[in-house]
């Protein structure tokens, strides 16, 4: 699979600013000036950041004229999230067999929930958000490299076949393995590559990892959102929450209090 990725000629090119920005998430000593310098090096992304920062979605009275202004007005975390979202959405181009709009809609839903849940296990909310945005890149990669086979798998899944098992049978790997390998190829941190790989089995590595746990719980929130709204937690992954030493009442409460942000970044990107 690694060889296939290295030989692929149609992979999206991830802007260097994103690689540096994601790497900076683990650098607590990076200054706001350094962060502004990283972002400002990409003129296209900077232009989109300033346009969105001055949009009605953020409801700002003060004019944002530079990345430094955006840091002051929006804050470090919001700006970094905005840049990551803009850079990733701009980089991906859809093959004919792939519904890119649905893909991003699902990814942003998962990212928002992973970020919302991050407080429960006291991990970095921005890393959790990034893991959510990138959780499905393996699916995207499969559609780029084997579009016709990927289309066949989609049809089988619509008929009730399990996606990962079908991918394993046809390719020898599934979207979690492909996505993790692609994250490594893009030189993203191990936390992100591991979150993608173990998102369906948070303890699959032999240890219960925090970011795969968040992705698993975020997916539960999407699949069972109606039941959660009704206070019905019959399908709740109780063993996982206990194993992660999360407070059960806090977890229930946080899930029930989540609301979809009407100023969702993907919606903003669609309208700008």
N, C-alpha and C positions, 0 to 999 in steps of 0.2 A: 504493500500500500504506500509506503514511504517513497519507493521508487516511482510508482505511478504519479504521485503528487509532484515529484521533482521533474518528471518528464512532461507534465501537462503544460500546454501552451496557452490555455484559455482561463487560467485561474485569475480571479480578481487581484489587482495589485493594491495592497494595503498601504495607505499613505504613511510615510515615516513618522509624521506627527502622531499618528495613533499608536504606533509601536512605542514611541518615547513616552507618550501620555500614560499608556497602560503600565509601562515599567515604573513610572513615577508614583504609581499608587502605593507601592511598597517603600517609597523613600520619604520618610516622615520629615527629613531635613530639607527637602526641596522647597525653595522659596517661591513666593507668588511671582517674583520677577522672572525666575527660571521657568515657571509654568507659562507665563505670558509669552516668553521668548520662544518656547516650544510651539505654541499655537500660532504665533504670528508668522512663523516661517512658512506656513501654508496659506497663501493669499486667498485661494478659493474657499477654503474652510473658514478663514477669518471673515470674509465677506458675508457668508451665510450666518455665522455666529452673530455678527453685528446687526444684520437684518432681523433675525429672530429676537435678539435682545431688546430691540427697539419696537417690537410688534405689540399689539394689544394683548397678546397672550400673557405677557409678563406684567402688563399694567404699570410700566415705569413712567415717572414724571421726568426723571433726569435723562438727558440724551446720552446714549452710549456711543462714543466715537472711537474707541480703541479697545484692544483686548484687556488692557489694564483697567479701563473703565468698567468693562464687563465683569472682571473679577471683583471689583468693589461693589457693584450693583447686584450681581447675581450670587456672588459667593463662589468659593473655590469648587465645592462639590457639584453645584448645579452647572457651572460652566464646563467642568470636565465631562459631566454626563452629556451635556449638549454637544460638545465637540465630538465625543465618541459616537453619538447617535448620527450626527451629520456625516462624519467620515465613513462609517460603516454603510449607511444607506446609500451614499453616493458611490461607493466602490463596487457594489454588487450589481451585476447586469443579469437579467433573467434569460435563461435558455427557453426555447419555445415550449418545453414540456413542464415548466416550473411556474407556479403562481407566486411571484415574488411579493406581491401586495399582501396576500394571505400569510405568507411566511413572516414578513415583518410585523404584521398585526399580531400574530401569535407570539413572536419573540418579544415584542414590547410588553405584551400582557404578562408574560412570564417574568421579564426583567423587573417590571414595576412591583410585582408581588414578592420576588426574591429580595428586593431592596427593602420592602416594607417589613419582611420577616427577619431581616438581618439583626435587628436589635435583640431578638430572642436569644441568639447564641453569641451575641457580642462580637460580631465580625464586621469587617469593613463593608458598609452598605454599597459603596461605589463598585467595589470588586464583585459583590453579589449581583448588582445590576448588570455589569459587564458580562458575567457568566450567563445571565439570563438572555442577554442580547445574542450571545454567541452559541447558545445551547444547540441550535439546529444547523450549524454550518456544515456538519457532515452530510445532512440531507441535501443541502445546496450543492456540495461537492459531488455527490453521487449523480445528481442531475446534470452537472457539467460534464463529468467524465463518461457516463454511460446513460445518455438521455433516453434512449429507447427502452433499455432494461428498467430504468427508473420509472418510466411511464407504466410499464407492465406491472411493476411492484405496486404503484399507486392504485391501479385498477384492482389488483388482488386484495389490497388492504381495504378498499371500498366494499369488497365482497365479504369482508370479515377476517381476512388472513392477518396474523400478527406481523407488524412491519419489521421488527428487528430479526425475527426468525426467518422471514422470507429473504431479507437482505443477506443474512448469513449463509443461507442455502445457495443463493445465486452468486454472491461475491466472495464469500469467505470472511466478510467483515460487515459490521452494521454502521449506522450513521453516528453512533457514539464513538466508535473506534476511529472512523474516518475524520470526524470533527476534531478529536483530540490530536490526531496526527497533523492535521492542517494547522491547528493552533500552535503546535511545536514548530512547524515549518515557518510560520509567521513570527516565531520567537516571542510568543506571548508567555507570561509567567506560568510556572507549573500549577499554581492554584487553579488557573482557568482551564488548562488542558485536562487536569484531573477532574474538575467539575463536569466538563463535557463528557469525559469517558465514563464516570461513575454516576451520572445523573439518575439512572434507573436502578442502581444498586449502590446506595451511599456507603455501604460497608464492604463493597466488593474488593477493595484493595487490601483488606485485612484489618483496616482501621476505619472507624466511622468518621468520614470527612465532613467538615461543616458546610462547604459550598454545594457539594452534591446533595446534602440533606436539604438545604434551602430550595434547590431546584426541584427536588422531589415533592416537597410540601407546596411549592408554588404551583406545580402542575396539578396537585390535588385540589388546590383552590379554584383552578380553572374548570376542571372536570366536574367538580361537585359544588359549584358556586350557588346553584339554586338551593341545594340541601343546606349549605352553610347559612344562607340567608334565613332559612326556616329554623335554624338551630339544630339541624339533624346532622350528627357526626357519626352515623352508623358505619360508614366506610373509612373512617379516620385511621391513618397508620399509627396506631397507638404504640406498638412496639418500637417503632423508629423514634418517636418523640421521647419515650422513656430511655431508650439507649443513648440518645443525644443529651440526656439530662436537662431537657427543656421543661419548664413549668407548664403543666397541662392546662390550667385555667388561663394563664397568660397567652398560651398558644391559641386556644379557642377564642379568647377575647380579641386578640390581634387579627385573626382571620375574619371575625364577624365585623370588625370595625373598618376593614379595608373598603375604600371606595375608588372606583375608576376615576383617575384624574381627567377632568374635561379638557385640560390644557396639555394632554399627552403629547410628548415631543414628536411622535410619529405623525399625529394628526397635524401638528404645526408644519412639519416638513412637507406633507401632502398639499398643504394650502399655500405654500410659499415657493 
